[in-house]
Amino acid sequence: MTNRLRVLRAERAWSQAELASRLAVSRQTVNAIETGKYDPSLPLAFAIAELFGQPIEAIFGPNGGPRA
Amino acid sequence: MLCKPNRFTWHLLGWALLSATLALVGALLKRWALAPGGLRSVVALLPVLPMVGYFLALTRWVRSLDEMQRLIQFEALLVQFAITALSVMGYGVLAETGAVPNPPVGDLWPGIWLLLFVSWSLGQAIVRRRYR
């Protein structure tokens, strides 16, 4: 699964630690999601979508899809 | 890299130290003061009680983790289980054949705890590399 988490975070000038705090997860988890090494659960993906105010499909996409 | 120490780490360490202290006191009492009998058995069991606190603290710690950290711990526990089970089973089989000493089980548990801790740490180190 690909995602635009790093781009969205950069747009808000948040650090990984700050985003992790807002999502109530560890910084390592944010980093693993950004680098594609870990795919979040559906509840976490929805929490991310809600935090950035975007639909879930605007942030996450299938493998091989466009990655902004 | 292992987790940074937090309040759960200190809880776990505290319960483990209490258990080890009671084990030491129990061993000294067994050697110098207590005759075989009921009281000696009670003293011998004392180190087991703090382990209840240890496992409760461990449960609270795991529940405080996020989903990826839980996955890491689960996979690390698989590594721990594999290493410990194979080591203990291998040692047991060798002890039956007389190839290695066959001490009482009570003398083995500190070594088994050490093995559990080392294999868990090794498991974490291995699994964390995948998500780094």
N, CA and C atoms of all chains as a GROMACS GRO file, in nm:
protein
  600
    1MET      N    1   0.085  -0.119   0.000
    1MET     CA    2   0.000   0.000   0.000
    1MET      C    3   0.088   0.125   0.000
    2THR      N    4   0.052   0.223  -0.080
    2THR     CA    5   0.127   0.350  -0.082
    2THR      C    6   0.045   0.455  -0.005
    3ASN      N    7   0.113   0.560   0.034
    3ASN     CA    8   0.040   0.666   0.106
    3ASN      C    9   0.110   0.801   0.088
    4ARG      N   10   0.036   0.907   0.119
    4ARG     CA   11   0.086   1.045   0.106
    4ARG      C   12   0.111   1.108   0.243
    5LEU      N   13   0.135   1.024   0.340
    5LEU     CA   14   0.146   1.075   0.478
    5LEU      C   15   0.262   1.174   0.493
    6ARG      N   16   0.376   1.140   0.433
    6ARG     CA   17   0.493   1.228   0.448
    6ARG      C   18   0.465   1.366   0.387
    7VAL      N   19   0.399   1.366   0.270
    7VAL     CA   20   0.368   1.492   0.203
    7VAL      C   21   0.271   1.576   0.287
    8LEU      N   22   0.166   1.510   0.335
    8LEU     CA   23   0.066   1.582   0.416
    8LEU      C   24   0.128   1.636   0.545
    9ARG      N   25   0.216   1.558   0.603
    9ARG     CA   26   0.282   1.604   0.726
    9ARG      C   27   0.373   1.723   0.697
   10ALA      N   28   0.446   1.713   0.585
   10ALA     CA   29   0.537   1.822   0.548
   10ALA      C   30   0.460   1.951   0.520
   11GLU      N   31   0.342   1.938   0.459
   11GLU     CA   32   0.259   2.056   0.430
   11GLU      C   33   0.221   2.132   0.558
   12ARG      N   34   0.209   2.058   0.664
   12ARG     CA   35   0.172   2.120   0.793
   12ARG      C   36   0.293   2.150   0.880
   13ALA      N   37   0.412   2.116   0.829
   13ALA     CA   38   0.538   2.137   0.901
   13ALA      C   39   0.538   2.066   1.037
   14TRP      N   40   0.479   1.949   1.037
   14TRP     CA   41   0.481   1.870   1.160
   14TRP      C   42   0.600   1.774   1.158
   15SER      N   43   0.656   1.751   1.272
   15SER     CA   44   0.759   1.648   1.283
   15SER      C   45   0.688   1.513   1.296
   16GLN      N   46   0.766   1.406   1.278
   16GLN     CA   47   0.708   1.272   1.296
   16GLN      C   48   0.657   1.255   1.439
   17ALA      N   49   0.733   1.311   1.533
   17ALA     CA   50   0.695   1.298   1.674
   17ALA      C   51   0.563   1.371   1.700
   18GLU      N   52   0.546   1.487   1.636
   18GLU     CA   53   0.423   1.564   1.656
   18GLU      C   54   0.303   1.490   1.598
   19LEU      N   55   0.322   1.436   1.478
   19LEU     CA   56   0.213   1.360   1.416
   19LEU      C   57   0.181   1.235   1.502
   20ALA      N   58   0.286   1.170   1.549
   20ALA     CA   59   0.266   1.051   1.634
   20ALA      C   60   0.185   1.086   1.757
   21SER      N   61   0.216   1.201   1.816
   21SER     CA   62   0.144   1.244   1.936
   21SER      C   63  -0.004   1.269   1.904
   22ARG      N   64  -0.030   1.331   1.789
   22ARG     CA   65  -0.170   1.359   1.751
   22ARG      C   66  -0.248   1.232   1.722
   23LEU      N   67  -0.177   1.129   1.677
   23LEU     CA   68  -0.244   1.002   1.644
   23LEU      C   69  -0.238   0.902   1.760
   24ALA      N   70  -0.169   0.940   1.867
   24ALA     CA   71  -0.151   0.851   1.984
   24ALA      C   72  -0.082   0.720   1.945
   25VAL      N   73   0.021   0.733   1.862
   25VAL     CA   74   0.105   0.618   1.829
   25VAL      C   75   0.251   0.660   1.850
   26SER      N   76   0.343   0.564   1.833
   26SER     CA   77   0.484   0.598   1.851
   26SER      C   78   0.541   0.662   1.723
   27ARG      N   79   0.652   0.735   1.739
   27ARG     CA   80   0.717   0.796   1.622
   27ARG      C   81   0.764   0.688   1.525
   28GLN      N   82   0.807   0.574   1.579
   28GLN     CA   83   0.852   0.464   1.494
   28GLN      C   84   0.738   0.414   1.403
   29THR      N   85   0.617   0.416   1.458
   29THR     CA   86   0.503   0.371   1.379
   29THR      C   87   0.476   0.468   1.264
   30VAL      N   88   0.482   0.598   1.294
   30VAL     CA   89   0.464   0.698   1.186
   30VAL      C   90   0.570   0.680   1.079
   31ASN      N   91   0.694   0.661   1.122
   31ASN     CA   92   0.803   0.644   1.026
   31ASN      C   93   0.781   0.519   0.940
   32ALA      N   94   0.739   0.409   1.004
   32ALA     CA   95   0.717   0.284   0.931
   32ALA      C   96   0.603   0.298   0.830
   33ILE      N   97   0.500   0.374   0.866
   33ILE     CA   98   0.389   0.395   0.772
   33ILE      C   99   0.438   0.480   0.654
   34GLU      N  100   0.511   0.587   0.685
   34GLU     CA  101   0.560   0.676   0.578
   34GLU      C  102   0.651   0.604   0.480
   35THR      N  103   0.733   0.514   0.531
   35THR     CA  104   0.828   0.443   0.445
   35THR      C  105   0.767   0.319   0.381
   36GLY      N  106   0.640   0.294   0.411
   36GLY     CA  107   0.571   0.180   0.350
   36GLY      C  108   0.606   0.046   0.411
   37LYS      N  109   0.671   0.049   0.527
   37LYS     CA  110   0.710  -0.078   0.590
   37LYS      C  111   0.599  -0.134   0.677
   38TYR      N  112   0.503  -0.051   0.707
   38TYR     CA  113   0.389  -0.098   0.788
   38TYR      C  114   0.261  -0.035   0.734
   39ASP      N  115   0.162  -0.119   0.712
   39ASP     CA  116   0.030  -0.070   0.668
   39ASP      C  117  -0.060  -0.056   0.791
   40PRO      N  118  -0.114   0.063   0.814
   40PRO     CA  119  -0.195   0.082   0.935
   40PRO      C  120  -0.326   0.004   0.928
   41SER      N  121  -0.381  -0.022   1.046
   41SER     CA  122  -0.513  -0.085   1.051
   41SER      C  123  -0.616   0.014   0.998
   42LEU      N  124  -0.736  -0.036   0.972
   42LEU     CA  125  -0.842   0.052   0.922
   42LEU      C  126  -0.876   0.163   1.023
   43PRO      N  127  -0.888   0.132   1.154
   43PRO     CA  128  -0.915   0.241   1.249
   43PRO      C  129  -0.807   0.349   1.248
   44LEU      N  130  -0.680   0.307   1.239
   44LEU     CA  131  -0.573   0.407   1.237
   44LEU      C  132  -0.574   0.485   1.106
   45ALA      N  133  -0.602   0.416   0.997
   45ALA     CA  134  -0.610   0.486   0.868
   45ALA      C  135  -0.722   0.590   0.870
   46PHE      N  136  -0.835   0.555   0.930
   46PHE     CA  137  -0.946   0.651   0.941
   46PHE      C  138  -0.906   0.769   1.031
   47ALA      N  139  -0.832   0.739   1.138
   47ALA     CA  140  -0.787   0.847   1.228
   47ALA      C  141  -0.694   0.942   1.153
   48ILE      N  142  -0.608   0.886   1.068
   48ILE     CA  143  -0.517   0.970   0.988
   48ILE      C  144  -0.598   1.056   0.890
   49ALA      N  145  -0.695   0.992   0.824
   49ALA     CA  146  -0.779   1.065   0.728
   49ALA      C  147  -0.854   1.178   0.798
   50GLU      N  148  -0.906   1.150   0.914
   50GLU     CA  149  -0.981   1.252   0.990
   50GLU      C  150  -0.889   1.367   1.031
   51LEU      N  151  -0.768   1.331   1.075
   51LEU     CA  152  -0.673   1.434   1.119
   51LEU      C  153  -0.638   1.529   1.005
   52PHE      N  154  -0.621   1.475   0.886
   52PHE     CA  155  -0.584   1.559   0.772
   52PHE      C  156  -0.705   1.612   0.694
   53GLY      N  157  -0.823   1.572   0.736
   53GLY     CA  158  -0.945   1.623   0.675
   53GLY      C  159  -0.961   1.581   0.530
   54GLN      N  160  -0.917   1.461   0.500
   54GLN     CA  161  -0.927   1.412   0.362
   54GLN      C  162  -0.989   1.272   0.363
   55PRO      N  163  -1.051   1.232   0.250
   55PRO     CA  164  -1.100   1.095   0.244
   55PRO      C  165  -0.984   0.996   0.248
   56ILE      N  166  -1.012   0.880   0.297
   56ILE     CA  167  -0.907   0.780   0.318
   56ILE      C  168  -0.838   0.744   0.186
   57GLU      N  169  -0.917   0.740   0.075
   57GLU     CA  170  -0.858   0.702  -0.054
   57GLU      C  171  -0.770   0.812  -0.112
   58ALA      N  172  -0.781   0.933  -0.056
   58ALA     CA  173  -0.692   1.041  -0.102
   58ALA      C  174  -0.555   1.032  -0.035
   59ILE      N  175  -0.546   0.952   0.069
   59ILE     CA  176  -0.419   0.938   0.142
   59ILE      C  177  -0.354   0.802   0.113
   60PHE      N  178  -0.438   0.699   0.110
   60PHE     CA  179  -0.384   0.564   0.090
   60PHE      C  180  -0.429   0.509  -0.045
   61GLY      N  181  -0.338   0.436  -0.109
   61GLY     CA  182  -0.371   0.373  -0.236
   61GLY      C  183  -0.306   0.237  -0.247
   62PRO      N  184  -0.344   0.160  -0.349
   62PRO     CA  185  -0.286   0.026  -0.364
   62PRO      C  186  -0.141   0.033  -0.409
   63ASN      N  187  -0.069  -0.078  -0.394
   63ASN     CA  188   0.069  -0.086  -0.439
   63ASN      C  189   0.077  -0.055  -0.588
   64GLY      N  190   0.181   0.017  -0.627
   64GLY     CA  191   0.198   0.050  -0.767
   64GLY      C  192   0.120   0.172  -0.810
   65GLY      N  193   0.035   0.220  -0.720
   65GLY     CA  194  -0.041   0.340  -0.751
   65GLY      C  195   0.046   0.464  -0.740
   66PRO      N  196  -0.008   0.578  -0.780
   66PRO     CA  197   0.069   0.702  -0.772
   66PRO      C  198   0.101   0.737  -0.628
   67ARG      N  199   0.223   0.779  -0.604
   67ARG     CA  200   0.266   0.816  -0.469
   67ARG      C  201   0.317   0.958  -0.474
   68ALA      N  202   0.245   1.047  -0.415
   68ALA     CA  203   0.284   1.187  -0.420
   68ALA      C  204   0.399   1.217  -0.326
   69MET      N  205   1.714  -0.148   1.824
   69MET     CA  206   1.717  -0.071   1.949
   69MET      C  207   1.598  -0.110   2.036
   70LEU      N  208   1.619  -0.127   2.162
   70LEU     CA  209   1.511  -0.164   2.252
   70LEU      C  210   1.432  -0.040   2.291
   71CYS      N  211   1.315  -0.063   2.354
   71CYS     CA  212   1.231   0.048   2.396
   71CYS      C  213   1.302   0.134   2.499
   72LYS      N  214   1.271   0.265   2.498
   72LYS     CA  215   1.324   0.352   2.603
   72LYS      C  216   1.256   0.317   2.734
   73PRO      N  217   1.329   0.325   2.846
   73PRO     CA  218   1.264   0.295   2.975
   73PRO      C  219   1.149   0.392   3.001
   74ASN      N  220   1.037   0.338   3.049
   74ASN     CA  221   0.926   0.422   3.092
   74ASN      C  222   0.874   0.364   3.223
   75ARG      N  223   0.757   0.413   3.268
   75ARG     CA  224   0.711   0.369   3.401
   75ARG      C  225   0.684   0.219   3.403
   76PHE      N  226   0.644   0.162   3.288
   76PHE     CA  227   0.620   0.018   3.283
   76PHE      C  228   0.751  -0.059   3.299
   77THR      N  229   0.858  -0.007   3.238
   77THR     CA  230   0.988  -0.071   3.251
   77THR      C  231   1.028  -0.080   3.397
   78TRP      N  232   1.006   0.032   3.470
   78TRP     CA  233   1.045   0.034   3.612
   78TRP      C  234   0.956  -0.059   3.694
   79HIS      N  235   0.827  -0.068   3.657
   79HIS     CA  236   0.738  -0.163   3.726
   79HIS      C  237   0.788  -0.306   3.706
   80LEU      N  238   0.821  -0.338   3.581
   80LEU     CA  239   0.868  -0.475   3.551
   80LEU      C  240   0.997  -0.504   3.626
   81LEU      N  241   1.087  -0.406   3.622
   81LEU     CA  242   1.216  -0.424   3.690
   81LEU      C  243   1.195  -0.440   3.840
   82GLY      N  244   1.105  -0.359   3.896
   82GLY     CA  245   1.078  -0.366   4.040
   82GLY      C  246   1.025  -0.502   4.083
   83TRP      N  247   0.928  -0.553   4.009
   83TRP     CA  248   0.873  -0.685   4.043
   83TRP      C  249   0.977  -0.794   4.026
   84ALA      N  250   1.058  -0.785   3.921
   84ALA     CA  251   1.162  -0.887   3.898
   84ALA      C  252   1.266  -0.884   4.010
   85LEU      N  253   1.304  -0.762   4.051
   85LEU     CA  254   1.402  -0.749   4.159
   85LEU      C  255   1.346  -0.801   4.291
   86LEU      N  256   1.218  -0.772   4.317
   86LEU     CA  257   1.156  -0.823   4.439
   86LEU      C  258   1.155  -0.975   4.439
   87SER      N  259   1.123  -1.032   4.324
   87SER     CA  260   1.122  -1.178   4.313
   87SER      C  261   1.262  -1.235   4.336
   88ALA      N  262   1.363  -1.172   4.274
   88ALA     CA  263   1.500  -1.219   4.290
   88ALA      C  264   1.547  -1.206   4.434
   89THR      N  265   1.509  -1.095   4.500
   89THR     CA  266   1.547  -1.075   4.640
   89THR      C  267   1.485  -1.183   4.729
   90LEU      N  268   1.356  -1.209   4.707
   90LEU     CA  269   1.289  -1.312   4.786
   90LEU      C  270   1.350  -1.450   4.760
   91ALA      N  271   1.391  -1.473   4.636
   91ALA     CA  272   1.454  -1.601   4.604
   91ALA      C  273   1.586  -1.615   4.678
   92LEU      N  274   1.661  -1.504   4.683
   92LEU     CA  275   1.790  -1.505   4.754
   92LEU      C  276   1.769  -1.527   4.903
   93VAL      N  277   1.674  -1.454   4.959
   93VAL     CA  278   1.644  -1.469   5.103
   93VAL      C  279   1.598  -1.612   5.132
   94GLY      N  280   1.512  -1.662   5.044
   94GLY     CA  281   1.462  -1.798   5.060
   94GLY      C  282   1.574  -1.900   5.057
   95ALA      N  283   1.669  -1.880   4.964
   95ALA     CA  284   1.781  -1.973   4.952
   95ALA      C  285   1.868  -1.969   5.078
   96LEU      N  286   1.889  -1.847   5.130
   96LEU     CA  287   1.971  -1.834   5.252
   96LEU      C  288   1.900  -1.898   5.371
   97LEU      N  289   1.770  -1.872   5.383
   97LEU     CA  290   1.694  -1.932   5.494
   97LEU      C  291   1.693  -2.085   5.483
   98LYS      N  292   1.679  -2.132   5.360
   98LYS     CA  293   1.677  -2.276   5.338
   98LYS      C  294   1.810  -2.338   5.381
   99ARG      N  295   1.917  -2.264   5.354
   99ARG     CA  296   2.050  -2.320   5.384
   99ARG      C  297   2.085  -2.310   5.531
  100TRP      N  298   2.045  -2.198   5.595
  100TRP     CA  299   2.096  -2.172   5.730
  100TRP      C  300   1.992  -2.184   5.841
  101ALA      N  301   1.868  -2.165   5.811
  101ALA     CA  302   1.774  -2.148   5.923
  101ALA      C  303   1.657  -2.246   5.925
  102LEU      N  304   1.609  -2.285   5.809
  102LEU     CA  305   1.483  -2.359   5.809
  102LEU      C  306   1.504  -2.508   5.788
  103ALA      N  307   1.439  -2.584   5.873
  103ALA     CA  308   1.439  -2.730   5.855
  103ALA      C  309   1.336  -2.764   5.749
  104PRO      N  310   1.356  -2.877   5.680
  104PRO     CA  311   1.256  -2.918   5.581
  104PRO      C  312   1.117  -2.926   5.642
  105GLY      N  313   1.020  -2.876   5.572
  105GLY     CA  314   0.884  -2.879   5.625
  105GLY      C  315   0.798  -2.773   5.561
  106GLY      N  316   0.683  -2.748   5.622
  106GLY     CA  317   0.584  -2.657   5.566
  106GLY      C  318   0.636  -2.516   5.546
  107LEU      N  319   0.700  -2.459   5.650
  107LEU     CA  320   0.746  -2.320   5.641
  107LEU      C  321   0.850  -2.304   5.530
  108ARG      N  322   0.935  -2.403   5.516
  108ARG     CA  323   1.038  -2.398   5.412
  108ARG      C  324   0.974  -2.395   5.272
  109SER      N  325   0.866  -2.469   5.258
  109SER     CA  326   0.796  -2.470   5.129
  109SER      C  327   0.733  -2.333   5.101
  110VAL      N  328   0.676  -2.273   5.207
  110VAL     CA  329   0.615  -2.140   5.191
  110VAL      C  330   0.721  -2.038   5.150
  111VAL      N  331   0.836  -2.042   5.219
  111VAL     CA  332   0.944  -1.948   5.187
  111VAL      C  333   0.994  -1.972   5.044
  112ALA      N  334   1.000  -2.099   5.004
  112ALA     CA  335   1.047  -2.131   4.868
  112ALA      C  336   0.952  -2.076   4.762
  113LEU      N  337   0.822  -2.068   4.798
  113LEU     CA  338   0.723  -2.020   4.701
  113LEU      C  339   0.714  -1.866   4.696
  114LEU      N  340   0.771  -1.798   4.794
  114LEU     CA  341   0.758  -1.652   4.801
  114LEU      C  342   0.799  -1.579   4.672
  115PRO      N  343   0.910  -1.619   4.606
  115PRO     CA  344   0.948  -1.546   4.483
  115PRO      C  345   0.845  -1.556   4.371
  116VAL      N  346   0.755  -1.654   4.381
  116VAL     CA  347   0.655  -1.669   4.276
  116VAL      C  348   0.550  -1.557   4.284
  117LEU      N  349   0.519  -1.512   4.406
  117LEU     CA  350   0.414  -1.411   4.422
  117LEU      C  351   0.442  -1.281   4.346
  118PRO      N  352   0.565  -1.224   4.356
  118PRO     CA  353   0.589  -1.100   4.278
  118PRO      C  354   0.578  -1.121   4.128
  119MET      N  355   0.592  -1.245   4.084
  119MET     CA  356   0.581  -1.268   3.940
  119MET      C  357   0.438  -1.242   3.891
  120VAL      N  358   0.341  -1.255   3.982
  120VAL     CA  359   0.204  -1.219   3.945
  120VAL      C  360   0.200  -1.070   3.910
  121GLY      N  361   0.261  -0.989   3.998
  121GLY     CA  362   0.270  -0.846   3.971
  121GLY      C  363   0.346  -0.817   3.843
  122TYR      N  364   0.451  -0.896   3.818
  122TYR     CA  365   0.531  -0.879   3.697
  122TYR      C  366   0.445  -0.901   3.572
  123PHE      N  367   0.368  -1.010   3.573
  123PHE     CA  368   0.288  -1.038   3.454
  123PHE      C  369   0.171  -0.940   3.438
  124LEU      N  370   0.118  -0.890   3.549
  124LEU     CA  371   0.014  -0.787   3.538
  124LEU      C  372   0.073  -0.658   3.478
  125ALA      N  373   0.193  -0.622   3.524
  125ALA     CA  374   0.260  -0.503   3.469
  125ALA      C  375   0.291  -0.523   3.321
  126LEU      N  376   0.330  -0.646   3.286
  126LEU     CA  377   0.359  -0.677   3.145
  126LEU      C  378   0.232  -0.661   3.060
  127THR      N  379   0.120  -0.706   3.114
  127THR     CA  380  -0.008  -0.693   3.042
  127THR      C  381  -0.044  -0.547   3.022
  128ARG      N  382  -0.028  -0.467   3.130
  128ARG     CA  383  -0.060  -0.323   3.119
  128ARG      C  384   0.030  -0.256   3.015
  129TRP      N  385   0.158  -0.297   3.015
  129TRP     CA  386   0.252  -0.239   2.920
  129TRP      C  387   0.212  -0.270   2.776
  130VAL      N  388   0.180  -0.397   2.749
  130VAL     CA  389   0.142  -0.436   2.612
  130VAL      C  390   0.016  -0.361   2.569
  131ARG      N  391  -0.079  -0.343   2.662
  131ARG     CA  392  -0.202  -0.272   2.628
  131ARG      C  393  -0.179  -0.124   2.603
  132SER      N  394  -0.067  -0.072   2.653
  132SER     CA  395  -0.037   0.071   2.632
  132SER      C  396   0.029   0.095   2.496
  133LEU      N  397   0.070  -0.013   2.429
  133LEU     CA  398   0.143   0.002   2.302
  133LEU      C  399   0.047   0.030   2.186
  134ASP      N  400   0.099   0.093   2.082
  134ASP     CA  401   0.016   0.110   1.962
  134ASP      C  402   0.020  -0.020   1.880
  135GLU      N  403  -0.057  -0.021   1.772
  135GLU     CA  404  -0.077  -0.147   1.698
  135GLU      C  405   0.052  -0.203   1.639
  136MET      N  406   0.140  -0.118   1.589
  136MET     CA  407   0.263  -0.172   1.530
  136MET      C  408   0.357  -0.224   1.637
  137GLN      N  409   0.363  -0.151   1.750
  137GLN     CA  410   0.451  -0.196   1.860
  137GLN      C  411   0.402  -0.330   1.915
  138ARG      N  412   0.269  -0.348   1.919
  138ARG     CA  413   0.215  -0.478   1.964
  138ARG      C  414   0.255  -0.589   1.869
  139LEU      N  415   0.252  -0.559   1.739
  139LEU     CA  416   0.291  -0.658   1.639
  139LEU      C  417   0.438  -0.695   1.658
  140ILE      N  418   0.521  -0.594   1.683
  140ILE     CA  419   0.664  -0.620   1.705
  140ILE      C  420   0.681  -0.710   1.828
  141GLN      N  421   0.610  -0.678   1.936
  141GLN     CA  422   0.623  -0.759   2.057
  141GLN      C  423   0.574  -0.901   2.034
  142PHE      N  424   0.466  -0.915   1.957
  142PHE     CA  425   0.413  -1.048   1.930
  142PHE      C  426   0.516  -1.132   1.853
  143GLU      N  427   0.576  -1.071   1.751
  143GLU     CA  428   0.675  -1.146   1.672
  143GLU      C  429   0.801  -1.172   1.754
  144ALA      N  430   0.837  -1.078   1.843
  144ALA     CA  431   0.953  -1.100   1.930
  144ALA      C  432   0.926  -1.215   2.026
  145LEU      N  433   0.801  -1.225   2.073
  145LEU     CA  434   0.765  -1.336   2.162
  145LEU      C  435   0.773  -1.470   2.089
  146LEU      N  436   0.742  -1.470   1.959
  146LEU     CA  437   0.756  -1.594   1.881
  146LEU      C  438   0.903  -1.637   1.877
  147VAL      N  439   0.992  -1.539   1.856
  147VAL     CA  440   1.136  -1.569   1.856
  147VAL      C  441   1.176  -1.622   1.993
  148GLN      N  442   1.129  -1.553   2.098
  148GLN     CA  443   1.161  -1.595   2.235
  148GLN      C  444   1.112  -1.739   2.260
  149PHE      N  445   0.989  -1.766   2.221
  149PHE     CA  446   0.932  -1.899   2.244
  149PHE      C  447   1.013  -2.006   2.171
  150ALA      N  448   1.048  -1.978   2.046
  150ALA     CA  449   1.122  -2.076   1.967
  150ALA      C  450   1.258  -2.105   2.030
  151ILE      N  451   1.332  -1.998   2.062
  151ILE     CA  452   1.467  -2.017   2.118
  151ILE      C  453   1.459  -2.089   2.253
  152THR      N  454   1.369  -2.043   2.340
  152THR     CA  455   1.360  -2.102   2.474
  152THR      C  456   1.313  -2.247   2.468
  153ALA      N  457   1.209  -2.273   2.390
  153ALA     CA  458   1.156  -2.409   2.383
  153ALA      C  459   1.261  -2.505   2.328
  154LEU      N  460   1.329  -2.464   2.220
  154LEU     CA  461   1.430  -2.552   2.162
  154LEU      C  462   1.547  -2.574   2.256
  155SER      N  463   1.589  -2.465   2.326
  155SER     CA  464   1.702  -2.476   2.419
  155SER      C  465   1.668  -2.567   2.536
  156VAL      N  466   1.552  -2.543   2.598
  156VAL     CA  467   1.514  -2.622   2.715
  156VAL      C  468   1.491  -2.768   2.675
  157MET      N  469   1.424  -2.787   2.562
  157MET     CA  470   1.399  -2.925   2.517
  157MET      C  471   1.531  -2.995   2.483
  158GLY      N  472   1.619  -2.924   2.414
  158GLY     CA  473   1.750  -2.981   2.378
  158GLY      C  474   1.831  -3.016   2.501
  159TYR      N  475   1.831  -2.922   2.598
  159TYR     CA  476   1.906  -2.948   2.722
  159TYR      C  477   1.846  -3.067   2.796
  160GLY      N  478   1.714  -3.073   2.802
  160GLY     CA  479   1.647  -3.183   2.872
  160GLY      C  480   1.681  -3.318   2.813
  161VAL      N  481   1.681  -3.324   2.681
  161VAL     CA  482   1.713  -3.451   2.613
  161VAL      C  483   1.858  -3.491   2.640
  162LEU      N  484   1.950  -3.390   2.633
  162LEU     CA  485   2.091  -3.419   2.659
  162LEU      C  486   2.112  -3.461   2.804
  163ALA      N  487   2.037  -3.397   2.896
  163ALA     CA  488   2.050  -3.432   3.039
  163ALA      C  489   2.004  -3.575   3.063
  164GLU      N  490   1.902  -3.617   2.990
  164GLU     CA  491   1.854  -3.756   3.005
  164GLU      C  492   1.959  -3.856   2.962
  165THR      N  493   2.039  -3.818   2.864
  165THR     CA  494   2.143  -3.911   2.816
  165THR      C  495   2.270  -3.903   2.900
  166GLY      N  496   2.276  -3.806   2.990
  166GLY     CA  497   2.395  -3.791   3.075
  166GLY      C  498   2.504  -3.708   3.011
  167ALA      N  499   2.477  -3.649   2.896
  167ALA     CA  500   2.579  -3.569   2.827
  167ALA      C  501   2.606  -3.437   2.897
  168VAL      N  502   2.505  -3.386   2.968
  168VAL     CA  503   2.520  -3.260   3.044
  168VAL      C  504   2.464  -3.285   3.184
  169PRO      N  505   2.503  -3.201   3.282
  169PRO     CA  506   2.450  -3.220   3.418
  169PRO      C  507   2.298  -3.213   3.421
  170ASN      N  508   2.239  -3.281   3.515
  170ASN     CA  509   2.093  -3.284   3.528
  170ASN      C  510   2.052  -3.232   3.666
  171PRO      N  511   2.066  -3.100   3.686
  171PRO     CA  512   2.036  -3.044   3.819
  171PRO      C  513   1.886  -3.040   3.845
  172PRO      N  514   1.846  -3.017   3.972
  172PRO     CA  515   1.702  -3.002   4.000
  172PRO      C  516   1.646  -2.882   3.924
  173VAL      N  517   1.517  -2.888   3.892
  173VAL     CA  518   1.453  -2.781   3.814
  173VAL      C  519   1.468  -2.646   3.885
  174GLY      N  520   1.460  -2.649   4.020
  174GLY     CA  521   1.472  -2.525   4.097
  174GLY      C  522   1.603  -2.452   4.073
  175ASP      N  523   1.708  -2.528   4.041
  175ASP     CA  524   1.837  -2.465   4.015
  175ASP      C  525   1.845  -2.408   3.874
  176LEU      N  526   1.754  -2.451   3.789
  176LEU     CA  527   1.761  -2.409   3.648
  176LEU      C  528   1.684  -2.281   3.618
  177TRP      N  529   1.584  -2.246   3.704
  177TRP     CA  530   1.495  -2.137   3.663
  177TRP      C  531   1.562  -2.001   3.649
  178PRO      N  532   1.667  -1.968   3.730
  178PRO     CA  533   1.731  -1.837   3.701
  178PRO      C  534   1.790  -1.833   3.560
  179GLY      N  535   1.848  -1.946   3.519
  179GLY     CA  536   1.904  -1.952   3.383
  179GLY      C  537   1.795  -1.945   3.278
  180ILE      N  538   1.681  -2.007   3.307
  180ILE     CA  539   1.571  -2.003   3.210
  180ILE      C  540   1.516  -1.860   3.197
  181TRP      N  541   1.506  -1.790   3.311
  181TRP     CA  542   1.461  -1.649   3.305
  181TRP      C  543   1.558  -1.564   3.224
  182LEU      N  544   1.687  -1.589   3.246
  182LEU     CA  545   1.789  -1.515   3.170
  182LEU      C  546   1.774  -1.544   3.020
  183LEU      N  547   1.752  -1.672   2.989
  183LEU     CA  548   1.733  -1.711   2.850
  183LEU      C  549   1.609  -1.645   2.790
  184LEU      N  550   1.501  -1.639   2.869
  184LEU     CA  551   1.378  -1.573   2.823
  184LEU      C  552   1.404  -1.426   2.791
  185PHE      N  553   1.476  -1.358   2.881
  185PHE     CA  554   1.503  -1.215   2.862
  185PHE      C  555   1.593  -1.192   2.740
  186VAL      N  556   1.700  -1.272   2.730
  186VAL     CA  557   1.796  -1.254   2.620
  186VAL      C  558   1.728  -1.284   2.486
  187SER      N  559   1.649  -1.393   2.481
  187SER     CA  560   1.584  -1.428   2.354
  187SER      C  561   1.476  -1.328   2.316
  188TRP      N  562   1.408  -1.270   2.415
  188TRP     CA  563   1.308  -1.165   2.388
  188TRP      C  564   1.377  -1.040   2.331
  189SER      N  565   1.490  -1.002   2.393
  189SER     CA  566   1.566  -0.886   2.344
  189SER      C  567   1.616  -0.911   2.202
  190LEU      N  568   1.665  -1.032   2.179
  190LEU     CA  569   1.713  -1.068   2.045
  190LEU      C  570   1.598  -1.063   1.945
  191GLY      N  571   1.483  -1.115   1.986
  191GLY     CA  572   1.365  -1.112   1.900
  191GLY      C  573   1.325  -0.971   1.865
  192GLN      N  574   1.328  -0.882   1.963
  192GLN     CA  575   1.294  -0.741   1.936
  192GLN      C  576   1.392  -0.679   1.838
  193ALA      N  577   1.521  -0.708   1.860
  193ALA     CA  578   1.623  -0.650   1.772
  193ALA      C  579   1.602  -0.696   1.628
  194ILE      N  580   1.568  -0.824   1.612
  194ILE     CA  581   1.547  -0.880   1.478
  194ILE      C  582   1.423  -0.819   1.412
  195VAL      N  583   1.312  -0.817   1.488
  195VAL     CA  584   1.185  -0.773   1.430
  195VAL      C  585   1.187  -0.622   1.402
  196ARG      N  586   1.247  -0.544   1.494
  196ARG     CA  587   1.247  -0.398   1.476
  196ARG      C  588   1.321  -0.355   1.350
  197ARG      N  589   1.422  -0.435   1.310
  197ARG     CA  590   1.498  -0.400   1.188
  197ARG      C  591   1.405  -0.392   1.067
  198ARG      N  592   1.302  -0.478   1.067
  198ARG     CA  593   1.212  -0.483   0.952
  198ARG      C  594   1.130  -0.356   0.939
  199TYR      N  595   1.102  -0.291   1.050
  199TYR     CA  596   1.014  -0.173   1.047
  199TYR      C  597   1.091  -0.042   1.057
  200ARG      N  598   1.225  -0.051   1.059
  200ARG     CA  599   1.304   0.071   1.074
  200ARG      C  600   1.310   0.149   0.943
   0.00000   0.00000   0.00000
